[in-house]
Amino acid sequence: MRTFLGLAAGCMLAAGCTSTPKVPPVSAFKADDLSGKPKRAAQAWVAAGKDWSADKDLGALLALPENREIKDLLASSQCAETPSRSSSNASASPGRAATAAGTAFVASGTRLEADLYAGKDQGSPEQLKREAIDASTVDVSFSAAGFRGVRCAVFARYALADAPSRPGLVAVLAIEQRLQDGKFTDYFRFRPLYIRAANTISKTAAGNGARPAQIAVSFALVTRQLVVNGEGAATFAELGSAATTIARVPLGGDGMPCITAQCSGMSPPVPVPVARGTVVLAMGVSEAGDVGAEIDQIRVEREAVAAARVPGTPTLAAPVTPPAHGSERHLSR
């Protein structure tokens, strides 16, 4: 079984501890002041070959000094098709340059979130474990013809008291599409590029002087496309899904560029939308806190996928799930 180890669950196996961490008595658990925030909304942006700040809401977020790193990242060649890059690609791959230039857009989506645990008293260890994981979701729709121009996505999660331009959690994901033998592959992968957690909607243990409180964050993408079934009715059908996780995200601190080992995981492949029509890119993000108990990593990633997936959506291709490596994968906090 693959598990998360509690962020502050106590002793480590390397130090000779062999007992399994248990949920602490409710009276002994002290939640961090930045955790357990009632969630309010989620917002996401996807762009192809266009200035990200063209969106009013995202532009306001990027204008803040603390988000300069995000602004520079989105303006870089990693997330935006620059004129020089488009020109250089025109000779090597005319179709790619034309696609990026001809379908430039910034698409956004917003969804209000219902917090089922807001205002409830901490009544039992079981409830504490439930409150250690919470997820948010939002979807963005755009023309399938523009998908090849997409390089990055931005996700923002707002707690009840968060200002519109200061989300409690903000992250940038890279959407990586490869060229092989001059042609795009029929799949894409994604990975985190940047994350900052000013607060969390999950419960997590309070930090100490040496280390701030931390959470794990799982990201999931689910792609759906408008198709016509055998009876001639239009419906959105799921193409595939995948998830990846950042093991240790500090609360209340500066943003974290994803250049460290715990932040650079690439997702399994997801089928690329084909032909014409509308495509929906749904993002689910689950936040997992430390309550001193083991939490199944697959469960946290499934929470993110489930949040992004519409119940009852038919599947065109078998959903891609996180690969089993034949050994435990621990995210030691």
HELIX and SHEET records of a PDB file:
HELIX    1   1 LEU A   13  ALA A   15  5                                   3    
HELIX    2   2 VAL A   26  ALA A   28  5                                   3    
HELIX    3   3 TRP A   52  ALA A   54  5                                   3    
HELIX    4   4 LYS A   56  LEU A   62  1                                   7    
HELIX    5   5 PRO A   65  ASN A   67  5                                   3    
HELIX    6   6 ARG A   68  ALA A   75  1                                   8    
HELIX    7   7 PRO A   83  ALA A   92  1                                  10    
HELIX    8   8 PRO A   94  GLY A  102  1                                   9    
HELIX    9   9 PRO A  125  ARG A  130  1                                   6    
HELIX   10  10 ALA A  144  GLY A  149  5                                   6    
HELIX   11  11 ALA A  261  CYS A  263  5                                   3    
HELIX   12  12 GLN A  297  ALA A  308  1                                  12    
SHEET    1   A 2 THR A   3  PHE A   4  0                                        
SHEET    2   A 2 ILE A 295  ASP A 296 -1                                        
SHEET    1   B 6 PHE A 105  LEU A 112  0                                        
SHEET    2   B 6 LYS A  39  ALA A  48 -1                                        
SHEET    3   B 6 VAL A 150  ALA A 159 -1                                        
SHEET    4   B 6 LEU A 169  GLU A 176 -1                                        
SHEET    5   B 6 TYR A 187  ALA A 197 -1                                        
SHEET    6   B 6 MET A 256  PRO A 257 -1                                        
SHEET    1   C 6 PHE A 105  LEU A 112  0                                        
SHEET    2   C 6 LYS A  39  ALA A  48 -1                                        
SHEET    3   C 6 VAL A 150  ALA A 159 -1                                        
SHEET    4   C 6 LEU A 169  GLU A 176 -1                                        
SHEET    5   C 6 TYR A 187  ALA A 197 -1                                        
SHEET    6   C 6 VAL A 270  PRO A 271 -1                                        
SHEET    1   D 4 ILE A 133  SER A 143  0                                        
SHEET    2   D 4 THR A 278  ALA A 288 -1                                        
SHEET    3   D 4 GLN A 214  VAL A 228 -1                                        
SHEET    4   D 4 ALA A 234  PRO A 250 -1                                        
SHEET    1   E 2 LEU A 179  GLN A 180  0                                        
SHEET    2   E 2 LYS A 183  PHE A 184 -1                                        
END                                                                             
